[in-house]
Amino acid sequence: MQLQKTKSGFIIFSFLLLAALSSTSCGHHLLRRLLSRNNVGRTTPLTLSPTQTTSLFPTNGWPGSPVVGVRVLVNKYGGRVSWSPQGPIAYSLDDHIVSGTRYADIYTSSASGSNPRCLTCTSNQIAHLSNDIPLWAPNGNFIIFQSEDPSLGYVPPQLAQGGAGFDNNLWAATPDGKSFYQLTHISRGDAILHPQFSRNGQELAWAGYDRGAGTFTRQWDIHIARFQIDPSGRPYLSEEKVFRPGISDRSTFYETHGFTPNGELIFSSNMNSPYENSCKACALGIWEWYPASQQSPVLLTPNTSSWNEHASMTPDGKHIAWITSQGEPFTPASNWGLTLRTDWWLMNANGTGKKQITFFNSPSSQTSSSNLRVICADSSWNPSGTELVGTVDVIQGDSSVSKIVILTFANAE
């Protein structure tokens, strides 16, 4: 009864958060969660036939693609992925249920899927609601992740999940799951998205929805702080700075995707979107920006009619894999969620040489004949740049299934 009263008292705030998310945030994440990881019983899990599975995930890759193999690492409820420079993979799985709602936990495993370990399932050091969006530290000593803070009040599950990030704080965990450390202390109604380490592990960047840019009204921005360890071994953040790169206003959305070896930050944003009045999260572009000089960011994906997100740079800094709707029948409007399809593409670090590397949505595949569509999402490279782990959502009507796959390349990219 008390919980119901709390929810009722939070209705106005929830509507404000929904408005903020639908107009300025990464709707891609919200779509994926609403379709494939929503409250238990409110969506139908999609079961793929053997023929569909073989067609969608070809073990030998696709003709003409540098991807020569596809294997499924996790079969259901897969989320954000991060490949450690030391070898293990961290990922989130929406596999525990609280009051009829499915929530995420943080797991690690080998690249073969062996030795899976849940870091957040049983620890009494953290809340057991949404624990999502894991990120390995470059030295492998910590995993950073987003965790819903229940002390800030009730948040609808679709807003508190990691891909939306409302009322989420950043935490650090040791890989054995024995020690957890809170890194941020946000205010009610703030949001955190996609933490990313600099290559040397000395800086941590993330996207925030807050008042950190110096205005009374909350807005999206980019935070960069020093990641430090005190004498006792406890990690903490210091010297936090807030940026809003580019020509932007309160409707501008940012999502951080990682640093180049030279210190540039790769992020996605709707700064170049021509659809701001109808769909502010649509037509996302991939940008490159050097925080130290605060020069104007450079747009790497100038196609303003496509959705570009989730950039992942190779360890050598020469190439970027990202997801795009380019070439697909995507309609950037209020009902964009009914048409979005994405595949992984590859480009040079300067934005040239763009080429499609997966063909999950190819008209010649099982996708078309069975009315399936695919949304590729987060990805992360292995230390040698020869494999890419990523999340794939397969959707049919209001049913879906989410898988984590590993793409193998013919040569180091």
PEKAGI-V423257 format. One record per residue. N is the residue number from 1. RES is the residue in three letters. PSI is psi in radians with two decimals (NA if undefined). Layout:
N,RES,PSI  N,RES,PSI
This chain:
1,MET,-0.74  2,GLN,-0.67  3,LEU,-0.73  4,GLN,-0.66  5,LYS,-0.71  6,THR,-0.75  7,LYS,-0.74  8,SER,-0.68  9,GLY,-0.17  10,PHE,0.11  11,ILE,-0.82  12,ILE,-0.81  13,PHE,-0.68  14,SER,-0.72  15,PHE,-0.66  16,LEU,-0.72  17,LEU,-0.72  18,LEU,-0.70  19,ALA,-0.73  20,ALA,-0.72  21,LEU,-0.75  22,SER,-0.47  23,SER,-0.42  24,THR,-0.24  25,SER,-3.10  26,CYS,1.59  27,GLY,-0.41  28,HIS,-0.84  29,HIS,-0.81  30,LEU,-0.73  31,LEU,-0.82  32,ARG,-0.74  33,ARG,-0.70  34,LEU,-0.64  35,LEU,-0.84  36,SER,-0.24  37,ARG,0.65  38,ASN,-3.04  39,ASN,2.47  40,VAL,2.31  41,GLY,-0.16  42,ARG,-0.04  43,THR,2.72  44,THR,2.12  45,PRO,2.40  46,LEU,2.25  47,THR,2.10  48,LEU,2.42  49,SER,2.83  50,PRO,-0.66  51,THR,-0.77  52,GLN,-0.76  53,THR,-0.78  54,THR,-0.69  55,SER,-0.74  56,LEU,-0.63  57,PHE,1.23  58,PRO,2.17  59,THR,-0.40  60,ASN,0.24  61,GLY,-2.73  62,TRP,2.52  63,PRO,2.30  64,GLY,-0.08  65,SER,2.57  66,PRO,-0.19  67,VAL,2.02  68,VAL,0.10  69,GLY,2.51  70,VAL,2.22  71,ARG,2.56  72,VAL,2.14  73,LEU,-0.76  74,VAL,2.30  75,ASN,-0.34  76,LYS,2.67  77,TYR,0.48  78,GLY,2.57  79,GLY,-2.44  80,ARG,2.49  81,VAL,2.62  82,SER,2.17  83,TRP,2.09  84,SER,2.49  85,PRO,-0.33  86,GLN,-0.10  87,GLY,-0.79  88,PRO,2.77  89,ILE,2.35  90,ALA,2.48  91,TYR,2.86  92,SER,2.55  93,LEU,2.25  94,ASP,1.41  95,ASP,0.22  96,HIS,2.62  97,ILE,2.23  98,VAL,2.07  99,SER,0.75  100,GLY,0.06  101,THR,2.40  102,ARG,2.25  103,TYR,2.82  104,ALA,2.65  105,ASP,2.85  106,ILE,2.26  107,TYR,2.78  108,THR,2.69  109,SER,3.00  110,SER,2.96  111,ALA,-0.33  112,SER,-0.12  113,GLY,0.00  114,SER,2.84  115,ASN,0.84  116,PRO,2.45  117,ARG,2.29  118,CYS,2.12  119,LEU,-0.56  120,THR,0.03  121,CYS,-0.67  122,THR,-0.09  123,SER,2.42  124,ASN,0.16  125,GLN,-0.20  126,ILE,2.87  127,ALA,2.59  128,HIS,1.06  129,LEU,-2.03  130,SER,2.04  131,ASN,1.93  132,ASP,3.03  133,ILE,1.13  134,PRO,2.66  135,LEU,2.11  136,TRP,2.41  137,ALA,2.57  138,PRO,-0.54  139,ASN,-0.03  140,GLY,0.13  141,ASN,-0.37  142,PHE,2.72  143,ILE,2.09  144,ILE,2.49  145,PHE,2.87  146,GLN,2.41  147,SER,2.26  148,GLU,2.34  149,ASP,1.78  150,PRO,-0.29  151,SER,-0.25  152,LEU,-0.04  153,GLY,3.11  154,TYR,2.36  155,VAL,2.35  156,PRO,2.41  157,PRO,-0.61  158,GLN,-0.31  159,LEU,-0.52  160,ALA,-0.37  161,GLN,2.72  162,GLY,-0.57  163,GLY,-0.24  164,ALA,-0.77  165,GLY,0.16  166,PHE,2.39  167,ASP,0.53  168,ASN,2.37  169,ASN,2.79  170,LEU,2.37  171,TRP,2.79  172,ALA,2.42  173,ALA,2.55  174,THR,2.61  175,PRO,-0.36  176,ASP,-0.05  177,GLY,0.28  178,LYS,-0.44  179,SER,2.37  180,PHE,2.47  181,TYR,2.18  182,GLN,2.28  183,LEU,-0.54  184,THR,2.81  185,HIS,1.48  186,ILE,2.98  187,SER,2.82  188,ARG,2.30  189,GLY,-0.11  190,ASP,2.90  191,ALA,2.67  192,ILE,2.40  193,LEU,2.39  194,HIS,1.24  195,PRO,2.55  196,GLN,2.32  197,PHE,2.57  198,SER,2.84  199,ARG,-0.57  200,ASN,0.01  201,GLY,0.14  202,GLN,-0.27  203,GLU,2.57  204,LEU,2.22  205,ALA,2.63  206,TRP,2.82  207,ALA,2.48  208,GLY,2.62  209,TYR,1.82  210,ASP,-2.98  211,ARG,0.29  212,GLY,-0.30  213,ALA,0.11  214,GLY,0.20  215,THR,2.78  216,PHE,-0.65  217,THR,2.39  218,ARG,2.57  219,GLN,2.87  220,TRP,2.53  221,ASP,-3.12  222,ILE,2.25  223,HIS,2.42  224,ILE,2.20  225,ALA,2.77  226,ARG,2.33  227,PHE,2.02  228,GLN,2.83  229,ILE,2.22  230,ASP,3.01  231,PRO,-0.41  232,SER,-0.07  233,GLY,0.13  234,ARG,2.22  235,PRO,2.60  236,TYR,2.86  237,LEU,2.51  238,SER,2.92  239,GLU,0.76  240,GLU,2.34  241,LYS,2.66  242,VAL,2.34  243,PHE,2.67  244,ARG,1.33  245,PRO,2.60  246,GLY,3.06  247,ILE,1.98  248,SER,2.85  249,ASP,-2.92  250,ARG,-0.32  251,SER,-0.08  252,THR,2.32  253,PHE,2.46  254,TYR,2.53  255,GLU,2.10  256,THR,2.49  257,HIS,-0.01  258,GLY,2.97  259,PHE,2.61  260,THR,2.90  261,PRO,-0.43  262,ASN,0.03  263,GLY,0.04  264,GLU,2.57  265,LEU,2.28  266,ILE,2.25  267,PHE,2.85  268,SER,2.62  269,SER,2.79  270,ASN,0.40  271,MET,-0.54  272,ASN,0.22  273,SER,2.26  274,PRO,0.10  275,TYR,0.50  276,GLU,-0.57  277,ASN,-0.43  278,SER,-0.46  279,CYS,1.51  280,LYS,-0.36  281,ALA,-0.09  282,CYS,2.88  283,ALA,0.79  284,LEU,2.51  285,GLY,2.75  286,ILE,2.25  287,TRP,2.71  288,GLU,2.35  289,TRP,2.43  290,TYR,1.78  291,PRO,-0.59  292,ALA,-0.63  293,SER,-0.30  294,GLN,0.60  295,GLN,2.94  296,SER,2.40  297,PRO,2.69  298,VAL,2.23  299,LEU,2.11  300,LEU,-0.29  301,THR,1.47  302,PRO,-0.05  303,ASN,1.80  304,THR,-0.03  305,SER,0.11  306,SER,2.81  307,TRP,2.10  308,ASN,2.18  309,GLU,3.01  310,HIS,1.02  311,ALA,2.47  312,SER,1.97  313,MET,2.48  314,THR,2.70  315,PRO,-0.56  316,ASP,-0.05  317,GLY,0.20  318,LYS,-0.46  319,HIS,2.78  320,ILE,2.17  321,ALA,2.45  322,TRP,2.93  323,ILE,2.51  324,THR,2.65  325,SER,0.11  326,GLN,2.27  327,GLY,-0.04  328,GLU,2.73  329,PRO,1.10  330,PHE,2.30  331,THR,1.84  332,PRO,1.43  333,ALA,-3.00  334,SER,-0.41  335,ASN,0.55  336,TRP,-0.51  337,GLY,-0.29  338,LEU,-0.17  339,THR,-0.24  340,LEU,2.23  341,ARG,2.41  342,THR,2.64  343,ASP,2.93  344,TRP,2.38  345,TRP,2.94  346,LEU,2.43  347,MET,2.83  348,ASN,2.83  349,ALA,-0.44  350,ASN,0.11  351,GLY,-0.04  352,THR,2.97  353,GLY,0.62  354,LYS,2.35  355,LYS,2.53  356,GLN,2.35  357,ILE,-0.31  358,THR,2.73  359,PHE,0.82  360,PHE,-0.52  361,ASN,0.32  362,SER,2.36  363,PRO,-0.39  364,SER,-0.07  365,SER,3.10  366,GLN,-0.36  367,THR,-0.83  368,SER,-0.81  369,SER,-0.36  370,SER,0.27  371,ASN,0.55  372,LEU,2.62  373,ARG,2.70  374,VAL,2.40  375,ILE,1.93  376,CYS,2.66  377,ALA,-2.23  378,ASP,2.60  379,SER,2.89  380,SER,2.41  381,TRP,2.63  382,ASN,2.94  383,PRO,-0.51  384,SER,-0.11  385,GLY,0.36  386,THR,-0.20  387,GLU,2.60  388,LEU,2.16  389,VAL,2.40  390,GLY,2.93  391,THR,2.39  392,VAL,2.23  393,ASP,2.21  394,VAL,2.18  395,ILE,2.41  396,GLN,1.86  397,GLY,-2.19  398,ASP,0.29  399,SER,2.62  400,SER,2.88  401,VAL,2.48  402,SER,2.31  403,LYS,2.65  404,ILE,2.17  405,VAL,2.79  406,ILE,2.17  407,LEU,2.26  408,THR,2.32  409,PHE,2.63  410,ALA,-0.67  411,ASN,2.83  412,ALA,2.27  413,GLU,NA
